[in-house]
Amino acid sequence: MAKEKGRKLIAQNKKARHDYHILDTYECGLVLMGTEVKSLRQGRASLADGFVQIDDHEAWLHNVHVPEYSQGTWTNHSARRKRKLLMHREEIDKLESKSQETGHTIVPLALYFKDGRAKVEIALAKGKKEYDKRQTLREKQDRRETDRAMSAVRRRQRT
C-alpha cells in the first residue's frame, strides 16, 4: 500500500474564527480507536461544539462528534467521547497557564489527515464581543466589495 502524502481536510470550525480572536495555533496528534479512524477517513466529523481542556498535565479534546462507523461491531466507539491530544510537555504547560487567564479558551480549528496520520489544529483564543463580530463582518464585506470593484475595472481595461 502506498504511503499517503499531503494534507486531507476532514472538518473545519469556521465559527471559531468568527467568535474568537485567535492568538496562537498548535498542531496535535490524536489518540483514536480503529473505528474512529475509519469513520474519519469517510470524511465525517463535526468540531462545532468542541473545546480542549487540560487535566492533570494532559490535553483532552471534548465534544467533537465523530459518528459511529457504519460497518463497526460491538467494538464501535461512542460518538462524543473525550480524546487525548498528543503534544509536547512544554506546549501543554504553556497552554495551561495561558488558558487560565480571563476570557481565554482553547478551541479546535481543523481536523485533518497529514501524511496518513490524524491531526487536529487547536488554537488559544480570546472571546470576541458582539461589536467585534460586527466590525469583522463589516471589514470582510468592505474587502469583498473593493475586490469586486477592482476586478470589474480590470475587466473593462482588457476590452
Summary of the structure (lengths in Angstrom):
residues: 159
radius of gyration: 19.4
end to end distance: 52.2
largest distance: 65.7
contacts: 429
relative contact order: 0.23
helix: 34%
strand: 35%
